[in-house]
Amino acid sequence: MNKLLAVDLDGTLLYPSKLFRIIPKKNVKFLRRWIDAGNKLVMVSSRGPHFMERLKEEIERDFDYISYTSSYIVANGEVIRDVSISGKEMKFITDRVFELYKPLAYLMDAKGKPMLIKNLNVGANFLLFLYKLYWIFQGKKRETYILNNKKFDEELNGGKIYKLMVFFGLRGKNNEISREINKGLREHFTDVECSWTSIVNEITPKDCNKGFGLQYYCDYLKINPKDVYVVGDSGNDITMFNLFHENSYCMAKAYPSVKKYAAHTISRVYKLDKLVLEKEKNNE
């Protein structure tokens, strides 16, 4: 068949959430069938490469991945893209973002480090406590993190930073808040990429959005865009929907402001078994 499935993780492939598994069983079975039929799979996420490698244990198949929203890309076992923001540049950004928007916390992914979290507001202590509880109940999806302002600032002195997440809290209608703030971030910081999910805004190096990363990956492997199927659920998936629109699928539970960019909606990733896999087999 030689088709490519590019799938987002949180809220998409990992939905619905399971405590003792990373990926729901039905999604795992579909991915195995997809790969065994001769197709390629690439995971596209803001999560890092260590988490991606853990997924291979559940799927029991090899796959490529576009991590840190495309700052770090692995194809056929080789790193084909590795770009970052310097600590000096990120310090300027974090200082300016705090002046403009007064966020509650920063979450940062840096080369060779677990996620670093910086608390920016005394009032954020309780919310960060809730975040810790949330992280505990992530079960197998939990990633290692360090909540330490000093270590966060030390990384800004010379680290290579793949991604910054700006956390504003768990307020109602937070999706609209994140979307509006994202517009402002794009106006203020033109030398980086800005995107959003329901509760955080993401800042990555220039040209490090999911759409660009997937196009970069396809160009590297000489994959025809018409053979690409994409699935996502958040604002940071919109660039994929735009570039690969014909075969774009958005999760039915996503916000209307995201779903409108995709050509199709889907309730679960494994539904693509009949919608795409069986259909393609019958056309052969």
Salt bridges, closest charged atoms under 4 A:
ASP8 OD1 - LYS210 NZ 2.84
ASP10 OD2 - ARG47 NE 2.74
ASP36 OD2 - ARG61 NH2 2.93
GLU53 OE1 - LYS56 NZ 3.43
GLU58 OE1 - ARG21 NH2 3.93
GLU58 OE2 - LYS140 NZ 3.76
GLU60 OE1 - ARG32 NH2 3.41
ASP62 OD1 - LYS56 NZ 2.91
ASP64 OD2 - LYS40 NZ 3.33
ASP82 OD2 - LYS111 NZ 3.32
ASP95 OD2 - LYS91 NZ 2.86
GLU99 OE1 - ARG96 NH1 3.01
ASP109 OD2 - LYS163 NZ 3.02
GLU143 OE2 - ARG47 NH1 3.00
ASP153 OD1 - LYS118 NZ 2.79
GLU155 OE1 - LYS113 NZ 3.53
GLU180 OE2 - LYS183 NZ 3.38
ASP227 OD1 - LYS3 NZ 2.75
ASP233 OD2 - LYS253 NZ 3.38
ASP237 OD1 - LYS210 NZ 2.73
ASP273 OD2 - ARG33 NE 2.84
GLU278 OE2 - ARG33 NH2 2.45
